[in-house]
Amino acid sequence: MTAHTDLIARRNATIGPYSPLFYAEPLHFVSARGVWLTEANGERYLDGYNNVPHVGHANERVVAALCAQAGTLNIHTRYLNERVIDYSERLLATFAPELDRVLYGNSGSEANELALRISRQLTGSTGVIVSDYSYHGTTIALAELTTGLRTREPLGAHVRSIRIPDLDADPRPEADVLSETLADIDAAIVSLHDAGYGVAASLFDPLFSTEGMPRVPSGLLAGIADRVRAAGGLVIADEVQSGFGRTGTHMWGHEYAGMRPDIVTLGKPMGNGHPMSGVVTSEAVLDAFGSRNEFFNTFAGNPVSAAVGEAVLLEMEEHDLMARARSLGETARARFDAFVEQYDVVRSAKSAGMFLGLDFAIDGVPDPVAARRVVEEMKRRNVLISRIGRDESVLKVRPPLAFGPDELPILLDALAASLDAATVPPGH
């Protein structure tokens, strides 16, 4: 019996037992502030995982902006509101000049669904190319192209998936790996055209987060984009995990990865926990879609959401959180590289700013058991992380960007101790 048996039973009797919980013994949080969460028993946990509270749990600026606007006016976009326009201008200023229009939604799923709808209408095609271990949302259309989670819907006949290579696990020359992967893209395009679907879009997270943050060949994303456009499709960058300064060097993951998208989808960190999402594109794309559709979403783009989104951007700017992610990410990566040298079970380190991972493998075979042990050991030390990848063998360290120099040593020391504890064979 766990400490939360009664609550779990009530949960199962209401929302059901099919929504997963973290950890062998789940945690019951009752409050949070900054990068710390408080459990029902009073213990505090360092958040090394959640990117939703991007500028910190219960951030004062965000909460104040939400409350002030909610106490003044909240209405939909069929009425003029200056705050919505102010936020739109501030958000679009973070993108390349050609990405100058935005449509709003309430979740990453809504954003990706709308991006696919736009792509189908503008191209007259339905074919989509994704990776063979990815996740982009919960709608019917997105379930049919989900390859990284268990779904009842089979892969759509109009979908082609490709394997994203990881140079850390592939001993071949980089040029050979790049050539083979681009050949797979070419084959997928031919297959979609031969089947009569054509190519509407490619949909990738520029960091390939769900796939385990593989180290991909230089030029891969640019090569994919070139081929998709030549085939008549649009290039969609899913920035739900990669964006908002996470990489430390670029505001958006597609910039970091050398990818030039036609459409960018936003979600999770956009509202710091307030449900917001966005589809950013060009004037030409929006005009082609908007002139043929009366697009309206009751809750999307309301003044309260705009106030929250603007507060997130202002908080990032005032505290220079992207530069902090770069600096802390460099420090963390050095320690992660040391772990690779120190532990035989750690095959490689992964990082893009403050998105970090350790890949576990023995003699080239992924070791999800070791990764799971480390995650549980970190929990025992009151630090939260998770794991990702097709074998769930890559640690996922993706804290709020509010994470600071005082917290990083706590996480790194806990990880060192957890690696010591988790990689010792049972009974030794």
C-alpha positions as CSV (number, residue, x, y, z in Angstrom):
1,M,0.0,0.0,0.0
2,T,1.4,3.4,-1.0
3,A,1.0,6.6,0.9
4,H,-1.6,7.7,-1.7
5,T,-3.6,4.5,-2.1
6,D,-7.0,6.2,-1.4
7,L,-6.3,9.0,-3.8
8,I,-5.2,6.6,-6.5
9,A,-8.4,4.6,-6.0
10,R,-10.5,7.8,-6.3
11,R,-8.6,8.8,-9.4
12,N,-9.2,5.4,-11.0
13,A,-12.9,5.6,-10.2
14,T,-13.2,9.0,-11.9
15,I,-10.7,9.8,-14.6
16,G,-9.8,6.1,-14.9
17,P,-6.6,4.1,-14.6
18,Y,-5.3,4.6,-18.1
19,S,-3.7,8.0,-17.7
20,P,-0.1,7.2,-16.7
21,L,1.5,8.2,-13.4
22,F,5.3,8.8,-12.9
23,Y,7.3,6.6,-10.5
24,A,6.7,3.3,-8.8
25,E,5.1,5.2,-5.9
26,P,3.4,8.3,-7.4
27,L,3.9,11.8,-5.9
28,H,1.0,14.0,-4.7
29,F,2.0,17.7,-5.1
30,V,0.0,20.4,-3.3
31,S,2.0,23.5,-4.2
32,A,5.0,24.8,-6.1
33,R,7.1,28.0,-6.5
34,G,9.9,28.6,-8.9
35,V,11.6,25.3,-9.5
36,W,10.5,23.6,-6.3
37,L,7.4,21.5,-5.7
38,T,5.9,20.5,-2.4
39,E,4.5,17.1,-1.7
40,A,1.5,16.4,0.5
41,N,3.8,15.2,3.2
42,G,5.7,18.5,3.2
43,E,8.8,17.3,1.3
44,R,10.2,19.6,-1.4
45,Y,11.3,18.3,-4.8
46,L,13.6,20.0,-7.3
47,D,11.9,20.1,-10.7
48,G,14.4,18.9,-13.3
49,Y,11.7,17.8,-15.8
50,N,8.7,20.1,-16.4
51,N,9.0,22.6,-19.3
52,V,5.4,23.8,-18.9
53,P,6.2,26.2,-16.0
54,H,8.8,27.7,-18.3
55,V,9.5,30.8,-16.2
56,G,8.9,29.0,-12.9
57,H,5.9,27.5,-11.0
58,A,3.5,30.2,-9.8
59,N,5.6,32.9,-11.3
60,E,4.6,36.2,-9.7
61,R,4.6,38.2,-12.9
62,V,2.5,35.6,-14.8
63,V,0.0,35.2,-12.0
64,A,-0.4,38.9,-11.5
65,A,-0.9,39.5,-15.3
66,L,-3.5,36.7,-15.4
67,C,-5.4,37.9,-12.4
68,A,-5.4,41.6,-13.4
69,Q,-6.7,40.9,-16.9
70,A,-9.2,38.3,-15.7
71,G,-10.5,40.9,-13.3
72,T,-10.9,43.4,-16.2
73,L,-12.0,41.7,-19.3
74,N,-11.9,38.3,-21.0
75,I,-13.5,38.0,-24.4
76,H,-13.0,36.2,-27.7
77,T,-11.3,37.5,-30.8
78,R,-14.5,38.7,-32.6
79,Y,-14.1,41.9,-30.6
80,L,-11.0,44.2,-30.9
81,N,-8.6,44.1,-28.0
82,E,-5.3,45.9,-27.9
83,R,-3.7,43.4,-25.5
84,V,-4.0,40.6,-28.0
85,I,-2.4,42.6,-30.7
86,D,0.4,43.8,-28.4
87,Y,1.2,40.2,-27.5
88,S,1.0,39.0,-31.1
89,E,3.5,41.7,-32.2
90,R,5.9,40.8,-29.4
91,L,5.7,37.1,-30.1
92,L,6.2,37.5,-33.9
93,A,9.2,39.7,-33.3
94,T,11.0,36.6,-32.0
95,F,10.7,34.9,-35.4
96,A,12.4,35.3,-38.8
97,P,10.8,38.2,-40.8
98,E,8.9,35.8,-43.2
99,L,7.1,34.2,-40.2
100,D,4.8,37.2,-39.6
101,R,1.3,35.8,-38.8
102,V,-0.1,33.9,-35.9
103,L,-3.3,31.9,-35.2
104,Y,-4.0,30.9,-31.6
105,G,-5.2,27.7,-29.9
106,N,-5.4,26.1,-26.5
107,S,-3.1,23.1,-26.8
108,G,-0.2,21.7,-28.8
109,S,-2.6,19.2,-30.3
110,E,-4.9,22.0,-31.6
111,A,-1.9,23.7,-33.1
112,N,-0.6,20.7,-34.9
113,E,-4.1,19.7,-36.1
114,L,-4.5,23.2,-37.5
115,A,-1.1,23.1,-39.2
116,L,-2.1,19.8,-40.9
117,R,-5.4,21.3,-42.0
118,I,-3.7,24.3,-43.5
119,S,-1.1,22.0,-45.2
120,R,-3.8,19.8,-46.7
121,Q,-5.8,22.7,-48.1
122,L,-2.8,24.6,-49.6
123,T,-1.3,21.6,-51.2
124,G,-4.3,19.5,-52.2
125,S,-2.5,16.5,-50.8
126,T,-2.9,14.4,-47.6
127,G,0.4,12.6,-47.2
128,V,2.5,13.3,-44.1
129,I,6.1,12.4,-43.2
130,V,7.0,11.9,-39.5
131,S,9.7,10.0,-37.6
132,D,9.1,6.4,-36.6
133,Y,9.1,7.3,-32.9
134,S,7.3,10.6,-32.3
135,Y,4.3,12.2,-30.7
136,H,2.5,15.4,-31.8
137,G,-0.9,15.3,-30.1
138,T,-4.2,13.6,-29.2
139,T,-6.6,14.3,-32.1
140,I,-7.8,11.7,-34.5
141,A,-5.5,13.1,-37.3
142,L,-2.5,13.2,-34.9
143,A,-3.2,9.7,-33.4
144,E,-3.0,8.3,-37.0
145,L,0.6,9.6,-37.3
146,T,1.7,8.8,-33.7
147,T,4.6,6.4,-33.6
148,G,6.0,7.0,-30.1
149,L,3.0,6.1,-28.0
150,R,0.5,3.2,-27.9
151,T,-2.7,4.1,-29.7
152,R,-5.6,2.0,-31.0
153,E,-5.6,3.9,-34.3
154,P,-3.2,2.2,-36.8
155,L,-0.7,4.4,-38.7
156,G,-2.6,6.1,-41.4
157,A,-2.3,4.9,-44.9
158,H,-1.4,8.5,-45.9
159,V,1.5,8.5,-43.4
160,R,5.2,7.5,-43.9
161,S,7.6,7.3,-41.1
162,I,11.4,7.4,-41.2
163,R,14.1,6.4,-38.7
164,I,16.0,9.4,-37.3
165,P,19.6,8.4,-37.0
166,D,21.8,8.9,-33.9
167,L,25.5,9.3,-34.6
168,D,26.3,8.5,-31.0
169,A,24.9,4.9,-31.7
170,D,25.9,4.6,-35.3
171,P,29.6,3.9,-36.1
172,R,29.3,4.7,-39.8
173,P,30.7,7.9,-41.3
174,E,28.4,10.9,-40.9
175,A,28.1,11.4,-44.7
176,D,26.9,7.9,-45.1
177,V,24.3,8.2,-42.4
178,L,23.0,11.5,-43.9
179,S,22.8,10.0,-47.4
180,E,20.9,7.0,-46.2
181,T,18.4,9.0,-44.2
182,L,17.8,11.4,-47.1
183,A,17.3,8.4,-49.4
184,D,14.6,7.2,-46.9
185,I,12.9,10.6,-47.3
186,D,13.1,10.3,-51.1
187,A,11.5,6.8,-50.9
188,A,8.8,8.0,-48.6
189,I,7.9,10.8,-51.0
190,V,7.8,8.5,-54.0
191,S,5.6,6.0,-52.0
192,L,3.1,8.8,-51.1
193,H,2.9,10.0,-54.7
194,D,2.6,6.5,-56.0
195,A,-0.3,5.8,-53.6
196,G,-2.1,8.9,-54.7
197,Y,-1.7,10.8,-51.4
198,G,0.9,13.3,-52.5
199,V,2.9,15.2,-49.9
200,A,1.0,17.7,-47.7
201,A,3.6,18.2,-45.0
202,S,6.5,16.9,-42.9
203,L,6.1,17.2,-39.1
204,F,9.1,17.1,-36.9
205,D,10.3,18.4,-33.5
206,P,13.6,20.0,-34.4
207,L,15.3,18.5,-31.4
208,F,13.7,15.1,-31.9
209,S,12.8,15.1,-28.2
210,T,10.6,12.0,-28.0
211,E,13.1,10.1,-30.2
212,G,15.7,10.6,-27.4
213,M,17.5,13.7,-28.7
214,P,19.6,11.8,-31.2
215,R,22.8,13.5,-32.6
216,V,21.8,13.8,-36.2
217,P,24.1,14.5,-39.2
218,S,24.7,18.1,-40.1
219,G,22.3,19.3,-42.8
220,L,19.7,16.6,-42.2
221,L,16.8,18.9,-41.4
222,A,17.7,21.3,-44.2
223,G,17.8,18.3,-46.5
224,I,14.5,17.0,-45.4
225,A,12.9,20.5,-45.8
226,D,14.3,20.9,-49.3
227,R,12.9,17.5,-50.4
228,V,9.5,18.0,-48.9
229,R,9.1,21.5,-50.6
230,A,10.3,20.1,-53.9
231,A,7.5,17.4,-53.6
232,G,4.9,20.2,-53.0
233,G,4.6,19.9,-49.3
234,L,4.9,22.3,-46.4
235,V,7.5,22.0,-43.6
236,I,6.1,22.1,-40.0
237,A,8.3,22.6,-37.0
238,D,6.8,21.4,-33.7
239,E,8.3,23.7,-31.1
240,V,6.3,22.5,-28.1
241,Q,9.4,21.0,-26.5
242,S,12.2,22.8,-28.5
243,G,11.2,26.4,-28.4
244,F,11.2,29.5,-26.2
245,G,15.0,29.7,-25.7
246,R,15.4,26.1,-24.5
247,T,18.5,25.5,-26.6
248,G,20.3,28.5,-25.0
249,T,21.6,29.8,-28.3
250,H,18.4,30.3,-30.3
251,M,14.8,31.3,-29.4
252,W,13.5,28.5,-31.6
253,G,14.6,24.9,-32.1
254,H,14.3,25.1,-35.9
255,E,16.8,27.9,-35.9
256,Y,19.2,25.8,-33.7
257,A,18.8,22.8,-36.0
258,G,19.2,24.7,-39.3
259,M,15.6,24.1,-40.4
260,R,13.5,26.7,-42.3
261,P,9.8,25.9,-41.7
262,D,6.7,27.1,-43.4
263,I,4.6,26.6,-40.3
264,V,5.7,26.6,-36.6
265,T,3.5,25.1,-33.8
266,L,3.8,26.3,-30.2
267,G,2.4,24.9,-27.0
268,K,3.3,24.0,-23.4
269,P,5.7,26.7,-22.2
270,M,3.9,29.5,-24.1
271,G,1.5,30.1,-21.2
272,N,3.6,28.8,-18.2
273,G,0.8,26.4,-17.4
274,H,-2.1,28.4,-18.8
275,P,-3.6,26.6,-21.8
276,M,-2.2,28.3,-24.9
277,S,-0.9,27.3,-28.3
278,G,0.0,29.0,-31.5
279,V,0.5,28.4,-35.2
280,V,3.0,30.9,-36.7
281,T,3.3,31.1,-40.4
282,S,3.7,33.6,-43.3
283,E,1.3,36.2,-44.7
284,A,1.0,34.2,-47.9
285,V,0.1,30.9,-46.2
286,L,-2.4,32.6,-43.9
287,D,-4.0,34.5,-46.8
288,A,-4.4,31.3,-48.7
289,F,-6.0,29.5,-45.8
290,G,-7.9,32.4,-44.2
291,S,-9.5,33.6,-47.5
292,R,-11.3,30.2,-47.8
293,N,-12.1,29.5,-44.1
294,E,-13.9,31.4,-41.4
295,F,-11.5,30.2,-38.7
296,F,-12.6,30.9,-35.1
297,N,-11.8,29.4,-31.7
298,T,-13.8,30.7,-28.7
299,F,-11.1,30.6,-26.1
300,A,-8.0,31.0,-28.3
301,G,-6.3,34.5,-28.4
302,N,-8.3,35.9,-25.5
303,P,-7.0,38.9,-23.5
304,V,-6.2,36.8,-20.4
305,S,-4.1,34.3,-22.5
306,A,-2.4,37.3,-24.2
307,A,-1.5,38.8,-20.8
308,V,-0.1,35.5,-19.6
309,G,1.9,34.9,-22.9
310,E,3.3,38.5,-22.8
311,A,4.3,38.0,-19.1
312,V,6.3,34.9,-20.1
313,L,8.2,36.8,-22.8
314,L,8.9,39.7,-20.5
315,E,10.1,37.4,-17.7
316,M,12.4,35.6,-20.2
317,E,13.8,39.0,-21.4
318,E,14.2,40.6,-17.9
319,H,16.1,37.6,-16.5
320,D,17.9,36.7,-19.7
321,L,16.7,33.1,-19.4
322,M,18.0,32.0,-22.8
323,A,21.6,33.1,-21.9
324,R,21.2,31.4,-18.6
325,A,20.1,28.2,-20.3
326,R,23.3,28.4,-22.5
327,S,25.6,29.0,-19.5
328,L,24.0,26.3,-17.3
329,G,23.7,23.9,-20.2
330,E,27.5,24.2,-20.9
331,T,28.3,23.5,-17.2
332,A,25.8,20.5,-17.1
333,R,27.1,19.1,-20.4
334,A,30.7,19.0,-19.1
335,R,29.5,17.0,-16.1
336,F,27.4,14.7,-18.3
337,D,30.4,14.0,-20.5
338,A,32.3,13.1,-17.4
339,F,29.5,10.6,-16.5
340,V,30.0,9.0,-19.9
341,E,33.7,8.4,-19.1
342,Q,32.9,7.2,-15.6
343,Y,30.1,4.7,-16.1
344,D,30.3,1.9,-18.6
345,V,26.5,1.8,-18.9
346,V,26.3,5.4,-20.1
347,R,26.9,5.4,-23.8
348,S,26.6,9.1,-24.6
349,A,25.5,12.5,-23.3
350,K,22.8,14.6,-25.1
351,S,22.2,18.3,-24.8
352,A,20.8,21.5,-26.3
353,G,21.1,24.2,-23.7
354,M,18.9,23.1,-20.8
355,F,17.6,20.0,-22.5
356,L,19.9,17.2,-21.4
357,G,20.1,13.5,-21.5
358,L,22.2,10.4,-20.8
359,D,21.8,7.4,-23.1
360,F,22.2,4.0,-21.4
361,A,23.5,1.0,-23.2
362,I,25.5,-2.2,-22.6
363,D,27.6,-3.4,-25.5
364,G,25.5,-1.3,-27.9
365,V,22.2,-2.7,-26.5
366,P,19.9,0.0,-24.9
367,D,19.5,-0.5,-21.2
368,P,16.1,0.9,-20.1
369,V,16.4,-0.8,-16.7
370,A,19.4,1.2,-15.7
371,A,17.6,4.4,-16.9
372,R,14.5,3.6,-14.8
373,R,16.7,2.9,-11.7
374,V,18.4,6.3,-12.0
375,V,15.0,8.1,-12.4
376,E,13.8,6.3,-9.2
377,E,17.0,7.0,-7.4
378,M,16.7,10.7,-8.3
379,K,13.2,10.7,-6.9
380,R,14.6,9.3,-3.6
381,R,16.9,12.3,-3.6
382,N,14.0,14.6,-4.2
383,V,14.9,15.6,-7.7
384,L,12.5,15.0,-10.6
385,I,13.6,13.8,-14.1
386,S,12.2,11.3,-16.6
387,R,13.3,9.1,-19.5
388,I,12.6,9.1,-23.3
389,G,13.5,7.3,-26.5
390,R,12.1,4.3,-28.3
391,D,13.7,2.0,-25.6
392,E,13.1,4.5,-22.8
393,S,16.8,4.3,-22.2
394,V,17.6,8.0,-22.3
395,L,17.3,10.2,-19.2
396,K,15.3,13.3,-19.8
397,V,16.4,16.4,-18.0
398,R,14.3,19.4,-19.1
399,P,13.7,21.7,-16.1
400,P,11.9,25.1,-16.2
401,L,14.1,27.7,-17.7
402,A,13.8,29.5,-14.3
403,F,16.3,26.9,-13.1
404,G,19.4,28.7,-11.8
405,P,23.0,28.3,-10.7
406,D,21.9,27.5,-7.2
407,E,19.8,24.5,-8.3
408,L,22.1,23.0,-10.9
409,P,24.7,21.6,-8.4
410,I,21.9,20.0,-6.5
411,L,20.7,18.2,-9.6
412,L,24.2,17.2,-10.8
413,D,25.2,15.9,-7.4
414,A,22.0,13.9,-7.0
415,L,22.6,12.5,-10.5
416,A,26.1,11.4,-9.6
417,A,24.9,9.7,-6.4
418,S,22.0,8.1,-8.3
419,L,24.3,6.7,-11.0
420,D,26.5,5.2,-8.3
421,A,23.5,3.6,-6.6
422,A,21.6,2.5,-9.7
423,T,24.5,1.1,-11.8
424,V,25.8,-1.2,-9.0
425,P,24.4,-4.7,-9.8
426,P,21.8,-6.0,-7.4
427,G,23.4,-7.9,-4.5
428,H,26.7,-6.2,-4.7
